[in-house]
Amino acid sequence: MPFLHIEVMSRLLTYNCHEGYVHLLGKLGFEMDVIDGLPNRATPNWDTRMRPVPDKARLIRRDEIQADSRYDVAICHNITDLVELKSVDIPKILVLHVSLHARIKEEKNAPPPSRLRAQLGSYLDMIGASAVAVSEMKRRSWGLDCDVIRPTADASEYGGYTGHTSSVLRVANSVIARPDRFAWPVHVAAVGELPCWLMGYNPEVPGARTSRDWEEVKQTYRDYRVLLHTAGPLLDDGYNMAVVEAMASGMPVVSTESDGSPIEDGVNGYCSDDPAVLHARLKQLLSNQSLARELGARARETALDEFSVSRFVDGWHRAIEAARRNWQAHRAPCSA
């Protein structure tokens, strides 16, 4: 499928709420202003240990936002971003990274789901904004009629799996603060006594640490034997960026059974909701490198097919064009 072409596009505006995803937005080929220095993050400024700043991106502060036609669209990663940019007169897209159920579970005094759905839908309509979701489950959870754009991993940047390190890998941040979303008790039971490294920001977990840089991230996918992914029902998906990146590297994944999972049991990895079964599969792969390579090769084929860069880019080009049309239609009655 060829990439779509947007005729007039100068610059995107987005927030540094998620280095990995903003780095993926660099695949669109547009210039970006990325609002950096945000509060309530483990690292307020862009963390190059996660990803490098995209080639065409410029880090700016809030007071440097150009509230004019400099930007063709703003991509917001949460409702706070969307509200903050209310006065900036440009099309806006909200990315639904988190399910409604996860937000309610993790937010104190959250209103009922029906009220949150209605409030978000009304607010999007009021300001002429659009939404996209990273998964079908998250789209359904918010009850919005919007596009689903799944993440990608560029095959030219990943690959070369060996599985020489006989250890389980888990990639996640703040697992102790969000145990239900990550089904952390299932993870702990599945790993048991097996060697495992938790890569990510988790200061409460002994031995866990963030990567030194993106090169270490990619090398870890190549070296470690198997990725473990556990997700709470209705709280998280059967895939995330780590799953897609591991698969693109040729690494097998052992996962809980989740909506939308790309893992087909016994074909390109293993999946089960029984921690004992997950443990047995992990143990099997740690003792059988050739089996891991076989499953990982099929996982890579799945990633290239279902999570391709072309699908991601085309999806975003369509979403941006739709957001611009929606914005123009919203403004038309005001200018009539």
N, C-alpha and C positions, 0 to 999 in steps of 0.2 A: 504494500500500500504506500503510495507516494505521500510525502509530507504536504500538507496544505500550505498555501502561501497567503499571508496577510499583506495586503498592498501597502497600507500606511500604518507603520508602527514605529514609534520612536523609543519609548522607554516604559518598562514596567515598574511599579512601586510595590514593594512587599516588606514584610517584617522578618527579622532574624529570630524566629521562634523555633526553628527546626533546621539546623545547618544541612542535614542530609537531604531534606526535601528541597530547600532553596537551591542547593547544588544541582539537583535534578532539573529545576526550572532553567538552569543555564543551558540545558539541551535545546531549549526553544530558539536559541540564537539571538535573543533580543537583549538590548541593554537594560540593566536593572539598577534602580536605587533600592538598597536594602537598609531599612531602618534598624540601626544597631544600638547597643548600650541600653538594653531593656532591663527593667527591674525584675526581681523575683525569679532569676535564673541562676543556675549553678555557676555559670560564667556569663557576666553581663555583656561582654563583647564577643564577636565571632570567635568560635573555638576551632582553631585550625587542626586540633587533634582529631576532630570529627571529619571535616572536609575542608579542602581549600576553597577560598572565595572564587566563585565562577569568573571566568575570564572577562566577561563584559559587565560585571557587577561592580557597583560603587557603594561602599558603606557610608551611610549618612546618619545624622542625629535627627531627632524629632523636629527640631527647629529649622532644619534644612529642607523640609518637605516643600515642594513647589506646588502651591494650591492653584494650579492653572492647567493649561493644555499640554504641559510638558509630559504628562503621563497619559498613556492611552488606556490603562487599566490598573487597578490596585488588586493584588492578590492577598487576602487576609486569611490567617491560619487559625483564628478563633474569633469569638463574638466581640471580645474586647478590642481587637484590631478594627473590626467593622465599625463599632461605635466611635472609636477615636477618629476615624477618617470621615465621619458623617459630613463635615463641612467642606471636604475636598471634592470639588465638582468634577468627578471622573467616574467611569464605570467601575464597579467593584464586584469581586468574586470571593465568596467565603468557601474555604476548603474544609470539609467535614472530616477531620482527622480522627476524631473521638466519637464513639457512639453516645447517643443520648443516655442510655442506661449507665454507661461508665461515668459520665459527667454527674449524674444524679447520685450515684453511689459514692463518689469521691468528693462531692461538694456539700459542705454543711448547709443545712436549711434550704436545700434545693426545692423548688416548687414541684408539683406533680408533673409527670411526663406530658400529659395532654396540654397543660398550660404552657410548658416550655416550647412544645411544638408550635402551638398557636402564636406565641409571642415571637418566635423566630420567623415564622412565615409572614406574619403581619409586618415585622420590621423590614424584612427583605423587600416586600411589596412597597412599603412606605418610601424607602430610599431608592428604589429601582435597582437593587442589587440582585445578583445571581448566586448560585451555589453549585459546587461539584463535590462529590464524595469519593474517598479513596477505596471504597468497597460498597457492594450492594447492601450488605448488612447495615452499614452505617447510614446509607441513604434511607433505607426502610425505617431505621430507628428514629430518624428525625421526621419521617413522613413527608419528605419533599420530592417533587417531581423534577429531578435534576440528573445530569450526566454522572456516570461513574468513570473516573480515570485512575486506573490502578498504577502503582509505582513501577519503576523500571530499573534495570541494571544494565549498563552498557557492556556488551560482551567483549568489546575491545579493551576494556579496563579491568575485567575480571578473567578468570580462567587459570589454567595451570595447576589444577588440584593434584596433590600427591597423597594427602592424608597420612603423612609420615608420623605426625604426633598423635599417639593413641590416647586421645582425651576428648571429652565432650566439650562443646563450645555453646555458650548462651550469650546473646547480645541483647541487653536491655538496660534501661535507666530507672532508678528509683523503685526497685522491685519491692522493698519493704514498705514503702508508702502506698503502693498500689498492688497488694498481694492478690486481690480478687481478679483484677484485670489480667494479670500475668499467670493466674492459676498457680501461684507460687508454691503452695503446699504440694500440688501435683508434681511440680518440677523437682522439689526436694526429695519426694518419695521415688521419683523415676531415676534420679541420679544415684541416690543411696551412697554407697562407698566408692563409686567410680570416680576417676579423676575428671574434674570439670573446671573450666575457667569462665567466670562471668565478666564479660567485657562491657564496660559502661560505667556511668556515674552511680555508684552504690557505696557510699562511705561506711554504711552500717554492716556491709558484708565482708568478712575477712578474705583477703586475697583478690577481691575484685578491684579493677581499676579501669580508667579510660585508656583508649589507645594512645600511643605517642604521636601518631600522625596517620593520615589516610593510607600510606604505604603499609603500615603495620596492620591496618584493618584488612586490606586485600591479601597480605601475606598470611594472616591468621586463617582466613577462609581456605587458602591453599593448603596450609599445613595441618590443621586440626581435622580429626577423623569425621566428626558428625556434629551437626547443629541440632540442638533441642529447642523446640518451640511449644510452649503451653499457653493456652488462652482461655479465659473465662467465657462461658456461653453468654452471648448478647453483649459482652463487654469488649471483646477484641476479636480479630479475624483469624482465619486459618493461615494468613500470611501477613508479613510486614516487610519493611525494607530489608531487614537482616535475612529473612527467609529467601527473598528474591535474589539478594546478592550472593548468598551461599549457593543457591541453585545455579546461578549464572557462572559461578566459579567451578562447578562440577562437584559440589559437596552434597552428600545426602542429608536429608532432614528427617528427624523423628519428631512427630507432632501429635498433639491431641486432635481429636476429630472436631473440626470447626467449619462453620459455614463458609463456603467459597474456597476451601483449602485446595491448593494445587497438588497436594501429596496424595498419590494413589498407593494404597497399602501394598507393599511387596513389589511395586513397579519402579517408582522413582524415590522411594523412601518408605517410612512406616508410619502409621497413625493408629491411635487407640485412645480410649478414655480411661483405660485401666492402667494405673501407675506401674503395676507389676509387669504388664506386657511391655510398656515403654522401657522399663528397666532391662528386661530381657533383650529387647531389640538393640538398645544402646550397647549392652555387654557383647552381643553378637557382633556388632560392627567394630567395636574396639579390638576384637580378636580376629577380625577377618578384613584385612585391608583391600583385598581384591573384590570382595562383595561391595564394600563401600565405594570403590571406584566404579563398579558396574552400575549401582543405583545412582551414584552422583552424575554419571554421564547421561543417564536418562533424565535426571533432574535438570541438567543444563539444557537439554532439548526442550523440556517443558517451559523453562524460563525464557528461552529464545522465542518460543511460539506465543506464550500467553502474556508475557511481560516485556515485550519488545520496546525498544526506544521509539520506533516509528508509531506504535500504538499510543504511547505516552504523548509524543509531540503532536500527532494529529488530533488526539483528544483535547489537548490544551488549546490548539489553534481554533478548533471548533467552539470550545467554551468561551474563548476570548471574543470571537466574532459574535456569538450569541449574546454575551454580556453587553457588548457595544450596541447591538440592535435593541436589547431590552432597555438599556439606559436611554437611548434616543426616543423610544416609544414612551418611556416614563416622563421625559422632559417635554415632549410635544404638547400636551395639554397646558403646561405652564407657560409655554412661549406663544401659544395661539392667541 
